[in-house]
Amino acid sequence: MLGTPEPTRSSAMRILYFFVAVVMLLFQICPGYAQGPPPDLSDTLACRAKGQSYCIFGPCPPTFSVSGNCHGGMNCCTKTVA
């Protein structure tokens, strides 16, 4: 056989792995995420922007105080300064 050699199984697998990685990368880049967060999460983002605060269901831990509301009826708990 004087033509070009057939690709070996290992080079074919490398190409397959490369295409799988490219497809996975394309699925991660979704156009919906480029528009910013949905409007119902704005209060949660505002809670986290306060610094040392987070959203939680139920009462805040002893060293935290309620400083607002988050989506879904959660409390925004902020660290109290002692």
C-alpha positions, 0 to 999 in steps of 0.5 A, a space after each residue: 500500500 503506497 497511499 496514505 496510512 490509515 489513522 491508528 486507533 489511538 489517533 482516532 480516539 484523540 480526535 474523538 476526545 477533542 470533539 467531545 470536549 468542544 461539544 461540552 464547551 459549546 453546551 456551557 456557553 448558553 445565550 441565556 446566561 449572557 442576559 444577566 440574572 433573572 429579575 426575581 434574584 435581584 434581592 438575593 444578589 443585593 443581600 450578598 452584596 452587603 458583605 458577610 450576609 447570606 440567604 437562609 430559611 428560618 431564623 438567623 444564627 445567633 451572631 447574625 441578624 435579619 437585614 432583609 428578605 431574599 427570594 422564596 421567603 428566605 431571610 437575609 442574615 447579616 453578621 452583627 458587629 459586636 
